[in-house]
Amino acid sequence: MSTAKVVLEPAFQGAGHKPGTEIWRIEDFKPVALPKSDYGKFYCGDSYIVLQTTCKGGAFIFDIHFWIGKDSSQDEAGTAAIKTVELDSMLGGRAVQHREPQCYESDKFLSYFKPCIIPMEGGFASGFKKPEVDKFETRLYICKGKRAIRVKEVPFSRSSLNHDDVFILDTENKIYQFNGANSNIQERAKALEVIQHLKEEYHDGVCAVAIVDDGKLQAESDSGEFWVLFGGFAPIGKKAISDDDVVLETTSPKLFSISNGQLKLEDAVLTKSILENTKCFLLDCGAELFVWVGRVTQVEDRKAASAAVEKYIIKENRPKTTRITQVIQGYENHTFKSKFESWPVSNTSGSASTEEGRGKVTALLKQKGVDVKGISKTSVPVNDEVPPLLDGGGKLEVWCIDGSAKTALPKEELGKFYSGDCYVVLYTYHSAEKKEEFYLAYWIGKNSVQEDQEAAFQIANTTFNSLKGRPVQGRIYQGKEPPQFVAIFQPMVILKGGTSSGYKKFVEEKGLKDETYCSDGTALIQISGTAVHNNKTLQVDAVATSLSSTDCFVLQAKNSMFIWNGNASSFEQQQWAAKVAEFLKTGVAVKHCKEGTESSIFWSSIGGKQSYTNRNAAPDVVIREPHLYTFSLRNGKLEVTEIFNFSQDDLLTEDMMILDTHCEVFVWMGQCVETKEKQKAFDIGQKYVQHAVAFEGISPDVPLYKVNEGNEPCFFRTYFSWDSARSVIHGNSFEKKLSVLFGMRSEGGNKGSGDGGPTQRASALAALSSALNPSSQGKQMRSPQAQMTASILNELQQWLPCPLPLIHRQNLAAHRHNLIQVKGLKEPLLLQHCPMF
């Protein structure tokens, strides 16, 4: 181990001691903290260090990004890299480090500055270029990205426009969005967020907004005004390929070990065991490079590894803008881990390294007199909050599955589940918005047969389709029931055995004893929950060793009924035990006994007195932040991409997405997803669960749900700042966002943000005339051609049933026929002056 002393940069004092974002700019080769008012403002001539601190499970997790402006000097960029290493060392040497070239930033970096960053010209060395207060400069931007959007200023010229991208023209009084004919719908939607940002940042929230569609020159003011700003309408050229358009492909990962600055290809299946804690490794994934650093490597080895990676980029002719991420052993991110065949989760090593990191940080900061409150060892907070539950008073229906048949349970049996059976549950209720909602799930007993499990899935799907996809549909395994499922049963009791013919046949063929619960037999029921949403009521073996001092038990001994209260059980458990006893045998007298006061009849009913535990069972839930993913299938293998700092805006209606809360997994389906794709939801969800079991350590039996856009249940919405109005707006992503942000429609209505009426109609005609004849602008006398155009447009306005700006493109043929055949307008004249027809 290296004994090099960590020198604490004064500007970094106190860094990382609380969650949030901290930013430093390199000035005269030293980091200088930026005021929070300047967060998100980056200059092309500078380099910056950005520290993102998050708290997970009582420990701090660090991401350090060094951002390199396109005009930043090599010395400044080098200083940023060196200071990043120093900051990491100060934080215990466990941060994930990211190299962020301008215009090629990672999605994670951009997620800190939603909706976007717009780097400004100039920098510290040049004294910055401050715009004149009274002079507004018109700017043209190109926008790329479906979720993390990258905005770049381009020359204000028609030649900058193309048919494939989305552009924003920011003028003093109006902001225009130009949608290239071949541009992506989702990029159009994200560009609207940039417009909103510009409007608030540079126009004090007061500015008109207009949408201009490529190839749709119509008699409306916005389109005409837009082209006037470019000197008049004229065809735009094809897109010229630039460095910005070169997208590096993700390739099959190649792993190199690094020794004495030399790279050696590891020709083996990628497993976690290859990575040695005394070495550094390079993982080449094509589009991104990862440097893995063993926990006990020396500083000299790490420096040599960095130099070797730089040489590798040059040798492989990779662009200088290649992103490099450095991860430390024990703190690997999901993207890195997912490149391996598997990544076994080690609970002990994880906690040990966490404590080691905490100790280093605490010691370093204490030496410098920094307040270490909140960074020292803390226990995981206990979450006593009640999770979102379904509204009560609804209609509950349960069917027991027996092969292809289903049998509705009578009301008095609702809540009894046999571990050898499968069930379909439908709960119909009204939400706070008075909307009828459905919770549909199929429950799989741990001893149920495959035939019943498959039949339960098919019957649940049939029910889902019959209700036109409105329910949230879940797959629930015994022992992993979510709070919403448990809470609709008062109580829910899981009993031994089963009633289906498939289960009975299985028991008989295997020569097993049929332990199916019988109302007049002996049964011991354990009650370990404390509330309606977490009451775990389970039949256990009727022996004394099943008892626990922390729980309550109901003992059914033929016609007798006992409630046994452990000395460490809660009052709520004792109340619930009485409810369970009444549920199982209504009206039967119950004998209560406290631990230590049992009668001989009690002990004889469970085979005699024996020792049992007096300790609490370890919790089986790990607190973890929820994660939202997009996904793709490559050669049958599921590949996921995380959406960082996600919000409701990231749920795009053309996509299917995965929300992993660690306690449940949702497959969310947008309204515009094709039906045949939606039918694959559970298959995709299961592929993700298998993936997450291997890399994130979730349970293979985690509850799995599918949910359609517009029918999200409360326990899904709770992970977002939810606006119900957004999910019921129809249309594609662009149309939805246009309606939400600006109350506008993308087609068939006024696309500007002003009022309609005669004034607007007149300005529309004038603007189109100017667009068709830019050379006539500013002249007192219009040319005969311009006069004829205006005359024809005015005549058209008399003849057509609606104003020109409101004509749908699909109706043009009908209007054209009407004008030529009925009104007698000559076709060449119409096409010459009104090419829209």
N, C-alpha and C positions, 0 to 999 in steps of 0.2 A: 504493500500500500504506500502511496506517496504521502510524504509528510509536509508537502507544500502548504504554506500558510495562506489562508483565504484573506485577501485584503478587501475590506468592506468599502465600496465606493460611497462617499457621503450622500450622493443623490439617491442611493438605494436604501438608505436607512429607513426602517419601518415597512419596507416593501413586503407584500404578501402576508401581512398579519390579519387581513380581513378579506372576505370575498369581494370580488369586483374587478374592474379594469384599471390599470395604471400605465401611463405612457411617458416616455422620456424621448427627447430629441437630441441627436448628437450635435453639439455646438463646440467648436474648437477642440474636437476630439474628446469631449467629455459629455456624459449624459446629463441633461437638464430636464427636470420634471415639468411637464406641460400643465397649465391650469386646466381644470375640467371643462371650462368653457371652450377650449380649443380641441377637445377630444373629437376625433373624426375628421379633423382638418389636416391633410397631409400635403406637403410641398414636394414637387418632383425633384428638387435639387437637394433634398435632405434624406437622412436615414433615421429610423426611429426604432425604439424597443418598446414592445407592448407586453405587459404581464397580465394574464388572466388567472385569477385565483378563484377556485370553487371549493366548497366544503362538502365532502362526501363521507358519511359514516363516522363523523367526528374528527376527520383529518383533512388537511388542506391538500388539494391537487393543483399543480402549477403547469401552465402553458406559457412559454416565452416565445414571442414572434419578433424577429428583426426584419423590418420593412425597408426595402432599398428603393429609393426613388430612381427613375430612369436617368436623371441628370446628376445623381449623387456621385461624388468622387469615389475612386477606389479606396482612398484612405478612410473616408467617412464610413463606407460600407464595411471595411475591415475593422474599424473601431466598434461598430455596432455588433459585429460578430464576437469580438473579444469581450466586450462588456456583457454580452448575453451569457457567455461562459462564466464570467465573474458573478453575475446575478444568480445563475443556477447554482454555483458553488455556495453562495451565501444562503440559498434556500435548502441546502442539504444535498445538492447534486442529484435531484430526482425529477427535475422538470422535463417536460417534453419540449424540445426546441424546434422551431419552424423558421425556415428561410423564406421570406415573402417578397419576391420581386414585383415591382409595380406592374399592374395589368395581369399578373398571373397569381394573384393571392389565393390562398386556400379558402374553401367555403367556411371553415371554422373561423378564420380571421375576419372575413367579411360579416359573419353573423354577429360580431360585437358592435357593428356600426350600421344596423339596418336603418333605412332600406339600402344604403349604398355609401361609398366614399367617392368623392370627385376630386382627385389630386389637382392642386393648383400649381401654376407655373411659378418658378422662383424658388427661393430657399433662404436659409440663414446666412450663408456666405455671401449671397448677392443682395442681402438687405430686404428680401421679399419684394414682390410686386403687388403693391396695394392699389386696388382700383380707385379711381376718382369717385368721390362721394356722389357728385351730381351727374355723373355720366354712366348710363347703363350700356353695357356692351352685349350685343346679341351674340349668342353662342349656340353651336350645333354639337350635339352629343350622340354617340352611338351606344346602344344598350344591348348587352349580351348576358344570357343566363336565365334559367327558368326559376331558380329560387335565390341563389346567391348571385345577384346581378352585378356585372362589371360595367362601369360607365366611363367612357373616354371621350374627351373633347376632340373633335375633328375640324378641319377647315370649313368655314361657313361658305360652302360652294355647292352648286348642283352636282358637281363631279364627285362629291363625297357620298351622295345618296346612291342606294342600290336597291334591288328588288328583294334581297334576302334578309335584310336586317331591319331593326326598329331604331328610329331616330327621334330625338327631341330637339326642337328649335325653341330656345328660350329668348323671347323678345320682351321689351319693356312692358307691354300691356297685355300680351297673350302668350301662352305656352302651347305649342303645337306638337302633337305626336304623329309622326309619319310612319305608317305601317307598310313595310315592303310587302309586295304581293305574295312572296314566298316565305315571309317571316313566321316564326313560331307563335302560336296563340298564347302560350304561357309567357313568352318573352314580352309580348304586347301587354299582358296583364301586369307583369313586374315593372315595366316601364311607367305605368300609371302611378306606381308608388314613388318612383323617382320624380315624376311631375309634382306630386303632392309635396315631396320634400323641397323641391325648388320653389314651389309656391309659398311655402311657409318660411323658408330660409332667406329668400332673396326678394320676395314680393309682399312680405308682411301678411301673408295669407289672403291677399286680395289680388286676384288676377284671373282673367278669362282663360278657359282651357278649350282646345279644339282638337278633333281627331281628323286626320287626313289619310284616306286609304289610297294606296298606290293603284293606279289604273282606273280610278273611279272619279274622274273629273266631272263634277256635276255643277249645276247652276246654284251654287250655295256660297255664302260669303267666306267660310273657313277655307275651303279648297282654293278659291280664287285668291284670297289674301296670302295664303301660304306660297303659292307659285309667284305671286307678284314680288315677294321678298327675295326670290331667286332670279329676278329679272324676267319673269314670264314663264309660262308652261313650255316645256320641251321634253322630249324623251330622255330618260336617264339611262346610263350605260350599265353594262354588266359589272358584277362585283369583281374588283381586282383583288387577287389573293395576296395577302400580306402575312408577315410573321404572326400577327395576332390571330390569324385564321388557322394556323397550323396546330392541330390538336394531337398531342402525343397519345398514342394508343396504350392502353393497359395491356401488358404482356404477361406471360407466365412468369412467376417470380423466380429469380436466380439468386442464390445465396453465396456470398464470398466471405471467407474468414480473412481477417487482416492481421498480419504479423510482420513487425518491423517495416511497416509501410508498404508491404507487398500483399496483393490480393490473390487468393486461391479459391477457385470454384469448388463448392461443396456439392459433389455429384451424389446426392442422396435425397430420399423423401424428406420433405420439410416437416420436421417435428420440433417441438420445444426443446427436446433433450439435446439437440445439436448445439444449441447456444451455450457456450461455456462462460462462466462468470469472470474468467481472467482474460477474456479476449473481446475484441470489437468485431462486428460483422457488418457487411453491406448487403442490403436486400434491394435488388434492382427489379422494380415492377413496371419499367417502361416510362409511364407517365409520372412516376414519383419514385424517389430514392429514399430508403430508410437506413440510418446508421444506428445499429443496436450496440449499446455500451454495457459490458459486464459490470456488475456492481463493485468488483474489487480491482478493476483495471486502474493503472496508474495514469497520472496526468499526461506523461510523455506518450503513452500508448494512445490516448484519446486525440492528442494533437497530431500524431503520426497518421491516425485513421482519417482525420479530417483532410489532411494534405493528400492522402491516397485517393480519397473520394473525388477531390477536385481534379486530380490528374486523370482519373477514370472518366470523368465527364468530358474532358478534352479529347482523350483517346477515342471515346465512343462517338465523338462529334455530336454530343448533346447540346442543345441550346443553353446559353448562359442563364436563361430564365427557369431552368429546371428546378422544381421544388425539392428541397431536402428536409427531411424530418429526422431528428435525433431522439431516440427513446432510451431510457435507462431501464435496466433489468428490474422487473417488479412493478414498473409503471408504464407498460406498453399500452398503447391505445387500441381500440377495436379494429381500426383499419389495418394496423400491423399484424395483430393476432390472426385476423381472418385470412391472411396469406398462407398460413400453415395448414397442414392436414387436420390438426387438432391442437387444442391448447388447454391441457388439464388445469383445472382451477385448484389452487392450493390455499385453503383458508388460513392455515397456520403461517405459511411463509408470507402471505399477504399482510397479515396483521403485524408480523414481526418487522417487516420492512417499513411498514407505516410508522411503527413506534420508533424505529431507528432514525427515520427521516425527521420525525417530530423532535427527537432529542438533539439532532445536529442543528436544526433551525433554532430551537430554544436556546441552546448554548451560545451559538454565534450572536444572536440578538441580545442576549443578556450581557455579553461582553461589551457590547456597544451601548448599553443602557436603554435598549429599545423595549417598549412595553410588549410583553409576550402573552398578555392575557388573550385567551382564545386559541393560542397555538399549542399550549401544553396539553398533556393527556386529558382527554375527556371521554366520558362514556357516551354511547349512542343514545340520543334522546328517545324517551319512550313516547310514542305517539298515541295519545288517548282519544284523539278525535274520532268521531263516528264517521265512517266513509259515506259517500252519497248512496242512499238506499232508494228503492223504488217506492212510489207513493202507495200508501195502504188503501184498503177498501176495494181492491180490484177483484176480478174474477180469476180463480185458480182452477186449472184443469191439469190432471196428471193421468198418463196412460202407462200401464206396465206392458212391456214388450215380450211377446212369446213367439219367436220366429217371425213370420210375416204378419202376425196378428197383433192387435193392440187391445187392451182392456182398460176402460176408464175406471179409476179408483173411486169408490164412494167417499162422500165427504168425511166420514169418520176415520178413513184410512189415509187421508192426505197428510203426508209428513213421515210415513213409514216407508223406508227404503231397505230392500234386502241386498246384501253384497253380492249375491249370485244373479241379480237381475239388472235389466236396463230400463230406463224410464224416459218418457218425453214429457216435458213440463211446458205449459203455456200459461203465462200470466198476463191478463189484459187489464190495463189501468189507465187513469187519466192523469196527465202530468200537471204541473202548476199552470201551464198555458192552456189547460182544458182540452188538450189534444189527446186523442186516444193513442196509446202506445202499447207495444207488445214485447214481452220478454219470453223468448223461446229457447229452450235448452234441452239437450239430451244428456242424461246422467248415466255413467258407466260404472257399475259395481266392480270391485277389484277381482271378484271371482266369477264374473259373468262370462258367457261363451261368445266366441267370435261371431257366430250367426246372429245372436241377439244384438251385439254391438253394431253390426252392419245394418241390421233392420232398423235400429233406433235412428241411425244417421239418415237413412232413406226416408223414414216417416217424418223426421224433423224437417228435411229438405222439402218434402211435399207440402207440409204445413206452411213453411216459409214462402213457397211459391204461391200457395192458395191465398195468402195474405198480401200478395203483390210486393214481396220483399220489404215490407214495413217493419217486421220484428228485428231486434238484435238477436242473432242466433249464436248459441254457445255450446261448446263441448266441455262437459264437466266430468272429471274423474273423481271417484270416491277418495276422500281424504284431502282433496284440493278444492273444496267448494268455496266459491267467493262469497263475500258478505251479502251481496244482493240476492244470491240464490238462497242462502241460509235464512235470511230475514223474512222471506215470503211464507215460510212454514213456521207455525207456532204450536209445537216445536217440530224440529227435524230429528228423527231418530234412525240411525243405521243399525239394522239387525243382521244377525247371522243367517246364512243359507239363502235360498231362493225359491221362487214359485214357478218359474218357467220350465217347460218340458225339456228344453235344451240343457238347463242346469241339472235337472233331475237325472237325465240320461248320462251326463258327464260324471256325476257322483257315482252312479251305479257302475259305469264302465271302469272307473278307476278303483272301485272297491272302497270308496271313502265313506265315512260316517256322515249321514245327513244331519247337520246341526241347525236346520232351519228353525227359527224362533216359533214357539207355540205359546199361545196365551195362557195355557194351563200347565206349562212346564216351568223349569228353573232357568232364570236368566239374570245376569248381572249387567247393569247399564251404567256407564261412566259419564258423568257430566263435568266437563272441564271448562266450558265457556262462561262468560260473565254478562253477556248482553244478547239481544235478539239477533245481532249480525254475526256473532262469533261463537254461539253456543255449540260446542262439539259434544254431541250425545251419541255414544257408540256402545253397542253390545260387545262385551269382552268375555274372556273365559271366566266361568263361575268358580274361581278359586281365590283364596285369600291373597296370593301373590299379585293379583291384578289391582288390589287396592292401592290408594295413594293418599297421603295426608293432605295434599293440596287440593283434592277434588271431592265431589259428592258422588254417591252411588245409589242407584235404585236396585234393590234385590227383589226379584219376583220368585218366590218359592211356592210353586203351585198356587194355592189359594191365598197365601199370605204375601204381604208387600211391606218391605222395609226401606227406609231412607237412612243411609249412613253418611254422616257429615264428618269429613276429615278435619282435624284440628286447625289446619291452615286454609281451609276452604272459606270462600267469601259468602256474605249474606245473599248476594245475587245468585250464586250457585245453588244455595240451599232452597231459594224460592223456585228456581228453575227445576230442581229435582222434584219438588212437589207437583209442578205442572206436568212433568214427564210421567210421574206415577199415575196421575189422574188420566192422562192421555192413553196409557197402556191398558189400564183396568179401571174404567169409570165406576165411581161409587164404592170401591173397595177401601176398607179401613187401612190406614197406613201407620206403621209403627216407626217412630223416629228414634234413632240411637246415635249418640255422639261417639267419636273415636275414643276407645278406652272403656266404654260402658256397654259393650255388646253382650247379648244374651247367648246362652249355649245353643239355642235354636238357630240364631243367626249364623254362628260359626259352623254348625253341622250342615247347614244348607249349602255351604260353599266348600265342603270337604275338610273342615277343621281349620284351626287357627295356625297361621304361618306368618313369617316376617314379610314386610312389604316396604316400599320406598316412601320416604318423607320429603323428597326433593322435587322441585319444579322441573318439568320437562323443558329441554332447551327449545327456544323458539325456532321454527323452521322457515322463517321469512327473513331475508336479508334486505335491509333498507338500501335502495338504489334509485338513482334518478331515472325518470322515464326517458325513453329514446324513440325518436321517430325516424323511419327509414323509407327510402325508395328502394326498389329492387329490380333486378333483371335476372333472367335465366340464361346461363352460358353453358352449353353442352349438358343441359339437365341440372347444373349446379346453381343454386341460388346465390347471387351476389347482392349485397346490400350496401347502400350509401346513406350515411347519417345526415339528417337535417339538424344542424346545431341551433340552439336557442329558438326552437320551433314555436310557431303560433298557428292560429286558425288559418291565417293567410297561406300557409304552406300546404294546406289540404286542397290540392288542385283537382278540379272536377273531372279532368281527363285521365286521372291516375288512380291506381290502387296503391295503398301505403300500409305500412306496418307500424303499429304503436306497441312498444314493449315496455310495460311498467314493472317487469320482474315478477309481479303477482298475477298478471294476466297478459295475454297477447291479443291485439285486435288487428284484423285485416279490414281496412276502411276502403270502401268502393265509391268512387265519384259517380255522379249522375251520367256523365258522358262515356263511361266505360262500357264496352260492348258486353252484351248478355253472356256470350260464350266465355268471355274472360272472367266475368263475375262468378261463373259456375266453378272456376278453379280456386276459389278463395280459400277453402279449407285445405286443399292440396298445397297451396303456397304457404298457408299458415303453418302446416305441419313441417314443411321443408325448413321454414324459419326456426321453428321450435328445435328441430334437430341441430340446426346451425348454432343456435344460442346455447343449447346444452353443451356442445363441444367447446365453445369459446367464451361463454359468459356464465356458465354454471347454473342456469335456471333449471327447474324441475322439468323432466319430460312429460309430466302430467299437468303442467300449468293450464289453467282455463284458457280456451281458445275461442275467440268470438269473430263473427263477421258482421259488418254493419254498413248499411247504405247511407250515402250522403242525404241529409234531410231527416234521418231517423236516428240520429245519435242519442244514446241514452245518457242519463245524468252522470253515470260512472265513467263514461268516455269523455264527456264535456269537461269534467272537473280538471283535466290535465291542460286545459286551454283557458284563456280569457275569452269566454264564449259569447258570441252574438248570434242568437237564434235566427234573426232576420236574414243573415248572410247565407245560411245553409238552405233556405227555401227559395232563393232567387234562382230563376231558371236561366240557362244559357251557358256558353263556354266560359273559361276562366277570365278572358278579356271582358266579355259582356257583364259578368258578375262584378268584377272589380270596377268597371266603369260606372255601374249603377251604385255601388257602395260608396265610392269616393266622391263622385261628382253628380250623382243622380241623373246620369245621361244614358241614352241608348246608342248602341254602335251603328244601327242601321234603321232606316224607316222613320227617323225623327230628327229633330234639331240636334246636330252634333256639337254645336257650340254651347257656351254656358249663358248666352244672352237670351232675351225674350224674343218670341216669334212675332208674326204680324206683318203688316204692309211695309214697315220700315226695313225690317230684316230682309223681306223679299226683294225690295228694291236694291238694297246693298248687295244681295246675292247676285242679281243680274248684272250690276255694275262691275262687281269683282270678277265674274266669269268673263265679261267682255274685256276687262283689262288683262286677264290671264291669257285670253286667246290673241290679244293684240297689245303686247307689252310696249311696243314702240310708240303707241298713241298716248301713253301716260304723260300727263303734264301739259298736253296741247289744248289750246282753247277750242280748236275746231277738230272734230273727229273726221277721219277719212270716210269716203263713201262705203268702204267695206265694213268699218266699225258701225256706221249708222245702220247699214242693212242688217248686221248681226243683232243690234239692239232692237231693231224693228221686229225682226222675226221672233226674237225671244219674248218680246211683249205680246206678239200675236199668239205665240204658243201658250203663254200664261192665260190668255183669254179662253183658249180652246180646251186646255187640259183640265181634268176634274180636280186636281190638287196642285199646290205650289210645286215648282220644279225641285226644290230641295227635298221634298217628301216622296219623290218617285222612287219606288223600289226598282233595282236593276232587273229583277225577274219580270217586271211589268213593262219594260221598255218596248218589247216586240209588239205588245198589244197597242200601246200608245202610238208607236211608229205606223202601224197599219191604219189606225184611226186618222192620223194626220195626213197620210198620203191618199188613202182610198176614199175616206169620208170628207175630209176638209179640202182635198184637192191640192195640197202642197206638193210641189215637185220634189221628187226624191233626191236628185243631185244637190238641190239648193239646201234641203234639210241637212244632209250629211256634211255639206261643205261648212255650214255655219254652226251646226250642233253635232259634233262627232260622237256625243254620248249616245245618239240613236243609231 
